[in-house]
Amino acid sequence: MFFNSFWATDPSEVGRSMLDYFSFGHICMGIVVFALLSIISTIRNFIDPNNFKVKNSHWVAFFIGTLIFAIFWEIIENTLLYQWGMKYANRQDSIVNASFDIILGGLGALICCGFAYLMYYKVKKCEFPWFYLFCSLSFILFFIIYVELQF
């Protein structure tokens, strides 16, 4: 019974369990939002490459921005989309499921942030194309998992 409350094994448990196949979509969302927010640094680097350095505070701000986006998404998903009848099985998520969806959006951002840390601070290379390639491949991987896990 614990496994059912942890992972939705039946369509009736989607939105009620901690994790369901939509969880991988939230990881994808975290990856995309973090990558889009990081474009701010990319543009600044292209405009003034000699005077602009990517700092830890930038990555923290992008991570926090991703979490804020995930929170707003859960609010919109469980209010407006529910009212408009666009939610899966026309039911709201449980508090536990919504909380884990936010955490998984943050996990998607952490995946990108971890790669950025390795690339910028350990390898000491500021190669934005490699960062965006990694984000794109990560998104594709989790999107394939999301599509394959649908009931």
CORKALIN-V930277 format. One record per backbone hydrogen bond with DSSP energy under -0.5 kcal/mol. CO is the residue of the C=O (numbers start at 1). NH is the residue of the N-H. If there is no record, write none. Layout:
CO & NH
CO & NH
//
This chain:
1 & 5
2 & 6
3 & 7
5 & 18
6 & 19
7 & 9
10 & 13
11 & 14
13 & 16
13 & 17
15 & 94
19 & 8
20 & 23
21 & 24
21 & 25
22 & 26
23 & 27
24 & 28
25 & 29
26 & 30
27 & 31
28 & 32
29 & 33
30 & 34
31 & 35
32 & 36
33 & 37
34 & 38
35 & 39
36 & 39
37 & 40
38 & 41
38 & 42
39 & 43
40 & 44
41 & 45
42 & 46
43 & 47
44 & 48
48 & 51
48 & 52
51 & 53
55 & 58
55 & 59
56 & 60
57 & 61
58 & 62
59 & 63
60 & 64
61 & 65
62 & 66
63 & 67
64 & 68
65 & 69
66 & 70
67 & 71
68 & 72
69 & 73
70 & 74
71 & 75
72 & 76
73 & 77
74 & 78
75 & 79
76 & 79
76 & 81
79 & 83
80 & 84
81 & 86
81 & 87
82 & 85
87 & 90
88 & 91
94 & 98
95 & 99
96 & 100
97 & 101
98 & 102
99 & 103
100 & 104
101 & 105
102 & 106
103 & 107
104 & 108
105 & 109
106 & 110
107 & 111
108 & 112
109 & 113
110 & 114
111 & 115
112 & 116
113 & 117
114 & 118
115 & 119
116 & 120
117 & 121
117 & 122
118 & 122
118 & 123
119 & 125
125 & 127
126 & 128
127 & 131
128 & 132
129 & 133
130 & 134
131 & 135
132 & 136
133 & 137
134 & 138
135 & 139
136 & 140
137 & 141
138 & 142
139 & 143
140 & 144
141 & 145
142 & 146
143 & 147
144 & 148
145 & 149
146 & 150
147 & 150
//
